[in-house]
């Protein structure tokens, strides 16, 4: 990329901004980091300044920006923001932190993007690959790739948001996975088409990955797959074409050049639900294309634990299996969890701070899969009215999460599922806090 001796402007004192600034400095750039907000804790500023990085905060000044030869943006800064517009008006190229890492190191990227399922797929792929290869998960999952760009690695396993891909203009991965596509982040991208095109970057033209992995069950992605040469394309969730991964006779099958191999039985997978089987198929494709053998893949899947608070199996007590899905902060996310259970007696704990989202599909899923709903939090009244309107009446209301767990346990169901479909801030500090309270109380019960 040739950033040595160039003035590099980094936007935002975020985790990714700090990592980008440090990598650029290490690689010989003259680094200027500008943060629009005021900073209460100046320790990180002093740390950056101590290694020769120039820092300003409380606004972006013309003097600070002037003369910049390239800018690195944080994912939280939309492309239509005043600072991005100002830089582009000056013909200063703006790239992502992810793009900086790609340009400044020789480590191949496995990019995993999509509206849902990115985190689990990234974590599982990393878990499998790490059994035989030197890999690290990074990107939107928590670790900026710039912070590990100089390590000795075979692959980055990178969860990439549409924000990051929007400003990654040359990134060409080894593998690119697109889990699914539904409307999201429309304001940030100023339109659904822009959101789609941001994710499509690494599947098109000169940026097209060597292998493109797409969801055959997603109509938008199945149609989009027609743009991709067959030698580059792998589909999952259906037996389509010469290269794919699918389920047959309750077994995950991997097929390349029409040669089919059995990988693992569904009953042996620790993750449950159609969405998680799709995540597993994505990871199987990535592992096989990276040279991992079938036995290693199967064993790694069997020992994998879901990321916290995402349909996380907590424990089994007195015949009841407890699942923590506190990350489900909207009805759409809860529907995915609810639909994972069939022909079981399931008690659902839902409610919290209401987002006033439409509840029709949420209620429909409850009618199909849930025996009893226990409601907590500010949303209880509206949720109860919508459930009754949908024809579901087996509803209990409790004041606390602990009371809901106790009441659910008294019913002796097969499953107690915490999947709130609401934000957590009426009763908890975050969805993580809510999930921890759930797990700790369940595990503390005799």
N, C-alpha and C positions, 0 to 999 in steps of 0.2 A: 504493500500500500504506500510505503514511502512517507511515513509521518515524521521521520527523524528531522529535527530542526524546523519543523512547521509549527505554526500557531494552531493549536487544537482547542476548540471551545466545547466544553461539556455543559449540558443543560440539566440542572437539577442535582441537589445534594441527596439523592436517593441511594439505595444500595447499589443499583446498577450504575448510577452516575459516578459514585466513588470508585467502583471497580474499574470503570472505563478511564477515569482520570489517572489512576495508579498505573494501569497498563500502558497508556499513552506516554506517561512520564518515563516509565521504565524503558520504553522503546525509543526514547530520545526526542520526544516532542516537547514543545513549550506549551504547557497546559494551563488553561484558564477555565475555572469552574464557576458558573453563574447560577445563583438560586434566587427565585423571585420572592420567596417568603422570608420573613425574619427568622433567625435561628436563636432559640433560647439556650441550648447547650452548645458551647463553642469548642468543645474538646475535639470533635472531628475536624473542625475548621483548622485548628492549631496543628493537628496531626498532618493534614494535607499540606499546610504551609511549611511545615518542618522538612518536607521532602521536596520542596521547590515548586509546589502547585499554587498558582494564584487563585484566590477565592474572593468572590463578592456575594453578598446576600441582601435581601430586602429590595430587590429589583434588578433589572437588566439594564446596564448603562451602555451608551454608545461607545464611550472610550474603551470599555472593557472588551466589547465585541469587535471593535474595529481591527481590521487586519487579519481576522481569522481565516484560515484556509480550508478548514473542515469543521463541522459541528456534529456532536454526538448527543442525541436526544434521549431523554428518559421516556419509558412507556406511558407515563401519565400525562404527557404533553401532547394534545391532539394536533394534527397537521394544520388545522385552521386557526391555531392560536396566534396571537400577535407576534410572539418571538419567532416562530417558525416562518411566518409570512415575511417578517423583516429580514431574516437570514436569506430566504430564497430571493427576495427582491435585490439583495446584494450579490446574488449568484454564488452564495456559500453553500456547498453541498451539505445536506443534513442526513446522517445515517443513524442506525440504532446501535446500542451497545453490543447486541448480538452480532451485527455486521462487522463491528470493529474486531471482535474476537476472531471471526471467520477470516478477515483479511490479514490479521497479525499472527496467525499460527497455522500449522499444517495439519491440525486434527480434523478428521471428517466429522460432519454433523449428521446425527439422526434426529430429524425435526418431527415433533408430534404436535399437531394443532387440531382444532375443532371447537365447537361450541361447548360440548360436554365430554367428559371422559379423558381429558388430556392428562390430568394428574395421575390417575390410577394407571393409565397406559404407560406413562413415562416411568413411574416407579417400578412397575412390573418388568418393563423392558430392561431397565438398569439392573434390576435384581437378577434377571436371567443372564445377561451379558457379562456381569461381573464375576460369574462363576469361572469363566475362561479367558476373559479379556480385561484390559485396563480401561475402565470406563467410569464416568461420573455423570450423575444427573445434574441438570442445570437449567437456566432460563427462568421461565415464569414459576417454576416449582420452588425456587428459593435462592439458588446459587447463581450469580451472574457468570456467564462463561468467561468474561474478561478476567475474573479473579482466579481462574484455573487454566488460563490459556497457555502458560509456559510450563505446565506439567507434562509428564511423559504419559500420554493417554492414547489408546487406540481409537476411541470415539467419544464425542460429546453425545449424551442422550438428553436432548433439549426440548422441554416443553415451551412452545412458542405461541404467544398470543397474537391476535391480529394487530395489536398496537406495535409489537416488535417487528412483525413481518412487513407492515406498511412501510417502514423505513429501512428495510434490508434490501438493497437494490441490486446486489450481485451475488448474494448467498446462494450457493448451489449445493444442496445436501447430498449425502450418499443415499439416504432413505428419507422420504417425506411421507408422513402419515396424516390423513385427514379423517378424524373419527366420525364427524357428523356436521351438519350445518342447519342451524335454526336462527331466526332473527335475534340479534344481540348487538349492543354497542352502536346502535344506529346514530345516536347524536355525535359520538366521537368521530365516526367515519363519514358523517353527513350523508347517510343513505345506505340502504341494504346492498346495492350493487358495489359500492366502494368497500363495504365489509367483506363481501365475497371475494372481490379482486385482491384484497390485501392477503387473505389466506391462500389464494390461488397462485401467488407469485412463485412459490417454489415448486409448482407443478406445471409451469408454462415456460416456453421459449428457452432462452439461454440459462435461466435459473432452474429449469426442470431437474429434479433429482434423478439420480441414476435409476432408482426404484420409487415408484409412486404407489402408495397404498391407500385405497379408498373404500368407503362403506357402500356395498351393493344394496343395502336396505334403505339407504337415503336417496330418494328420487333425484334430488339436485346433484348429488355427487355421482350417481350412476350415469346421469346424462352428461355431466362434465367429463367423466372417464373416457368418453368417445373422442375427446381431443388428444388423448395421450397415446403415443405409440404402444402397441401391444407388448413389445419387448421390455418396456419400462413399467408396465402396469401390473399391479396385484390387487385383486378385489377380495374383500372379506365379507362373511355372512351369507354367501351364496356360492354355489358351484357353477361359476361362469368363467369361461375362457380356459386357457392353458395354465394360468397362474392365479391361484386363489387359496383361500382358507375358509372352511365351512364346517357345519355340524351335520353328521350323518350317523344314525343309530346311536345317538347320545355320545358321540365321540368327535373331538375336534380333528379335522383332516387338513393337512397341508399338501398343496399340489403345485408342482413346478414342472413346466413342460409336459403336462399331462401325467406325470408320475406322482401318484397319491401315496401319502404316508400317514399312518395314525399317530397322533401325538399324545393325547390324554383324553380320558373319559370325563364327561361332565360331572359325574358323581365324585370324581377325584379332585375337582377344583374347589379351592376354599372360598372363592368369590361366587356369589349367586346372582341370578337375574340375567335377562337377555343382554342388558347394557354391559354387564361385566364379562359375559362370554364374548362380546364383540371386542372389549378391551384385551382379553386374553388372545384372541385371534390376531389382533394387531401385533401384539408382542411376539407371538410365535413367528409371524412373517419376518419381523425385524431380526429375531434371533437366528432363524434359518439363513437369511441372507447375509448375516454376519459370520456364518460358519459354525454355529453352535449345534452340537449333536442332539438327537431326539431325547436320549435318556437324561441329559443335563437339563434340557428344557422342561421335561415332565417333572423331575425332582424339584426344580426351582419353583415351578408353579405351585406344586403341592405345599411347599413350605412358606409361600408368600403370605404376608398379612396385609390387608387393605389399609390404605392411608387412614389416619385417624378421622373419625367423624363422617366417613363416607360409607354408609351401610356396613359399618364395622361390627363384626361379631364379637361381643364382649365376653359372654360366658353362657354356659348352660347350667341352670339350677332347678332342681326338682322337676325336670322334664320341660322347663321353659327356656327357650333360646332368646337371649336379649341382644338386640341390634341397636347400635348408636349411629343414627343418620342425621346428626345435628347440623351438618353442612347444608341440608336441604332447607334453605331459607326462603323458598318460593314454592308455589303449588306444583310447578312443572318438575322441579327436582324431587319432590315427594312422590309424585306419580311414578317416577322411575323406580323408586324403592318399593312402593306399594305393589306395583305390577310384577315385582320379583317373586311374589308369593302366590302359590296356587294350591287349592285344596288343603289349606291349613287354617286352624283357628288362630287368627291374628288380632291382637289388641294394638291399636295405633294410638300413640300419644302425640297430639298435635296442638298448635297454638303458640302464641307469643305476640310480638308487636305486628299488627296487621299492616300489610302492604297494599291492601284494598285491590288485590288482583282478582281476576275472574276465577270463580271456584267451580264452574260447571264440570270440567274434565276431572278435576280433583275429586269431586263428589261421585262422579261416574266410576272412577277407579276404586273408591272406597266401597261402593255398592257391590262391586265384583269380587273384591279380595279381602275385605276387612269384616271381622265379626263385631267388634266393639271399638268405638272411638272415645278416648278420654281427652277432654279439652282443658287447656290451661292458658293463662295469660289474657292480654287485652283483646285478642281476636275471638275469644270464646263465643260471644253472643252472635256475631255475624256468621261464624263457621257453623254454629248450631242451626241457625235459621236456614242457611243454604243446604245443609245436610237433610233437614226435615223436609224442605221443599223438594229435594231429589228423591225422597221416599225412604231415607235412612233414619231410623229412630233410636237405635241402640247407642245412646250417647250419655256419657257421664262427664260432669264438670268437677274439677278439683282446683284447689287454690295454689298448690305447689307441685313441682316436678316429683318430689319425694312422695307426696300423697298419691299422685297419679301412678307411680311405680307400685306402691303398696296395694292400691285398688286393683290394678291390672293383675298383680300376682294372685290376689284372692280369686280371680276368675279362672285360674289354672288353664291358660291358653297354651298353644304350641309355641307361640312367638309373642314377645312384646317388642314393638318397633317404635323407637323415638324418631319421628320424621316430621318436624314441626310445620313446614310450609310457611314459616314466618321468620322474621328477624327476631333476635334474642334480647333486644335492649330494654324490654319492659321488666325483665327479671334477672338478666345476666349481663356480664360485660361484653360478651362476644359469643358466637356460635361454638367456639372452642371451649369457653368456660361452661356453657350449657352442656356440652358433651362430656366434659370432665366430671361435672356434678352427677350426671346420669350414670357414668361408669363407676365412679367411686361409691355411689349409694348402692348400686346393684351388687358390686363386689363385696361391700361391707355387710350385706344382709346374710344372716345365718341360713 
